[in-house]
Structures are given as structure tokens and as C-alpha cells.
Amino acid sequence: MLTQQSYTSLKSYLPPEVEVVSFNGTKLTLRMLEPMPTAARGHMLLKLEERLRAEVDPKMEVFLEPKG
């Protein structure tokens, strides 16, 4: 499980189009700051999750804040 210090370094992995909504160790929920086509958004989130799993914690999960 990641510590608060790890969370701070985790932010360096995030693209500028997103911000953190919540974080609880291995589950990271993000909010889009800029509109992005669905395919591009999905690709960006999958690549981010793959990178976090490879470099930070293999249990990391990335979610996008639901709208509506």
C-alpha cells in the first residue's frame, strides 16, 4: 500500500488533463480537466494504469470520476 509520501510522487505520473478526486492506496479516481475524445481518454487512462502498475504498485487501479 502506498504512503502519503508515495501519493505525492504519484502525482508526477499524471497527465495535465486530469486531477485526483480520491486515492485510497491502490485505487485512484481522476477527474478530466479538459474535454477529450472518448478513444483518446480511454487510451490515456489505460496507459497510465499500465505505467503505475509497472512502476509503482501492481495492484493499482485507475478510475474516472462518473458524470451524470
Secondary structure as GFF3:
##gff-version 3
##sequence-region A 1 68
A	DSSP	alpha_helix	4	10	.	.	.	ID=ss1
A	DSSP	three_ten_helix	11	13	.	.	.	ID=ss2
A	DSSP	beta_strand	18	23	.	.	.	ID=ss3
A	DSSP	beta_strand	27	32	.	.	.	ID=ss4
A	DSSP	alpha_helix	38	55	.	.	.	ID=ss5
A	DSSP	beta_strand	61	64	.	.	.	ID=ss6
###
